Amino acid sequence: MAGGKETPRQKMIGMMYLVLTALLALNVSKSVLDAFVAIEENIQRGNITQFERGDAARKDLVQEMNTTLDDEAGKAKKIKIKQYLDLITKIDKETGVMIKFIDDIKLKILEKSGENVKDFGDKKLDKIIWIKYNSKKPLLPIRMNLDAVQAKDQFDVPMHEIIGSDIKKLEADKDGIKLWKKFNAYRKFIVETTGTYKEGDNAKWNVKVKDINTFKDNSDLTSQINKMFNAPGNKVNKEDLAALSSIYEELTKKELNDHHEQKDIHWIAKTFDHSPLVAAIASLSSLENDILAARVKAVNLLKSKVTTGEYSFNKIQELVSGPGVATAGEPIELKVTMAAYDSDNNPVVTGPGSIVVENGIGTVKTNAANNGEMNLSGTVTIFNKAGVPKQRPWSWKVQIVQPNGSIALPELSIMYTGWQNKVVPVAAGVVSSSISVAGGSATPASWSDANGNYKGYYVNVAQGTKQVSITLSGKDKDGKSRSFGTFRYKVKPFPNAQVSGSTISKSTGFIANVSLGADSPFTGIAFNVIGGTIDDVPFSGKAIPGSAVSKVRVGKKVAIEIFYTRNGVRSQVPAQGILKVTN
């Protein structure tokens, strides 16, 4: 029955409407009408629940106002509470107007269908009205008992009063078009009112919305709503965006729809077209449920900006703690949680060194000892609404280690000319590290292989170099440089590639490939065969036809040389091998 995002319960109700309406069209028995009565009863109970939820949230703010101290901080908080209570009062007033307007439509179609809506009696089975409208509770819909309705299957009156005579055109003086306009106006009012307010001395949020009633599907509707909130002139609090979007979506109906093989039928006409009296009332109650649910979300959103309860919490902050240093391969354990705090009343934190408290979190800064274990401790204190302190001790142990460093070659313990040797420096007790190379050059780099991701240096060694020296240094958090020693490595030429394969077929030939062999520790190498010679017969590319050895006797061995590039650079020495000739 509704567009936008619906709850599973709303979807279920909508499906039941469709099924039961179809069954009614087939003139099914009175039991089908009774099913509509049961649906309406469930919706009415849901409306009461939504009303009570919204009132409970509002009352929490009122109680907070009454129990907040009149000191300097308390007075500022009361001003803040009053601002949001004033917004809720505006929302409740408009919500009450909408509920009464819809209830009046229910009473009208009941009365014009010949039903008695003047008498009432709570839980009396022969009365349609159990609890009539109460001006002291204007948001609470009239409590009805549709079991007592005699003309349950009456469909002329609801259609005439809500739509008119033709579903293709809503009549201007009928309740349907009035309801449509008021419903959309309410959506605009509640979203703009909830999202427009001043927070603190600087933040002023402003929300303006337009009518979105044409969309392909829920995804398209969400996209249009996001675009609307991000439009020039809007300044939406990011913390409110999800709730405001949800309120708008749940109060959105697709204006034009397909209905009984007819195109572009208005939502009002589709919903109340030849709708039995009890079904029409259930549809109207469902709209009240949408309105009351939106009110609950709006009130809770505004309430969330003010702390309630014995202790004051109105903001949340993620907290992560864990080791600052870890060794490769060892387990890492982090503690992740969400902390709540009062942005108007930060905790008081004591401890060693300097302490700064922001966003509900105390940051303690002190200097590490020379060695051994440090036991840091202090207290943290929060205050309840009556100003009574609640203090807890805290402690934390820190193991102090001496700065040390090392050089790790993840591939080999020697270096090679003609190759970017991968070097990973490791230095503990510093915030950054670097290396200097004697006998070569170092370029910062990062790479990945089957063993993991690395960040370090490519070290290139000059031809003719016999030994490379690498000096490791680092800087601590204060910017002071520290040396961790010099490390020396022997130098060798980079290995030549080997021929992959041992036989060549006279019928299928041979595909020439080269590699460093299965035991090579190197990664990131790309070989590309250019050509070569086999039995002194030249060839180009990888494919060697069998005709190249057609004159060679089966079982005889022939020599092969393969020219190739390694990572785009042509090798000066070809890969050499011996192949056995086969059929």
Protein Blocks (a to p, Z undefined) as FASTA:
>chain_A
ZZcjddfklmmmmmmmmmmmmmmmnopafklmmmmmmmmmmmmmmmmmmmmmmmmmmmmm
mmmmmmpccbfklmmmmmmmmmmmmmmmmmmmmmmmmmmmmmmmmmmmmmmnopafkbgc
ehiakbfblbdcdfklmmbccdddfklpmklmlmklmmmmmnomcfkbccfkbmklmmmm
mmmmmmmmmmmmmmgccehjklccdddddddfbdfblmlmmmmmmmmmmpghiacdfklm
mmmmmmmmmmcccfbaceehiahiafklmmmgopafklmmmmmmmmmmmmmmmmmmmmmm
mmmmpcedjbdcfbdcddddddfbdcehiacddddddddddfklccddddehjdddeehi
acddddddfbhjdddddddddddfkopacdddddddddddddddddddfkbmcdcehiac
ddddddehiabdcdddehiacdddddddfkbccddddddddehiabdcdddddddfkopa
cdebjaddddddddddddedjbdcfklopaddddebjklcbehiacddfbdceehiaceh
jbdcfklmmmpcehiacdddddddeehiacfbdcdddddddZZ
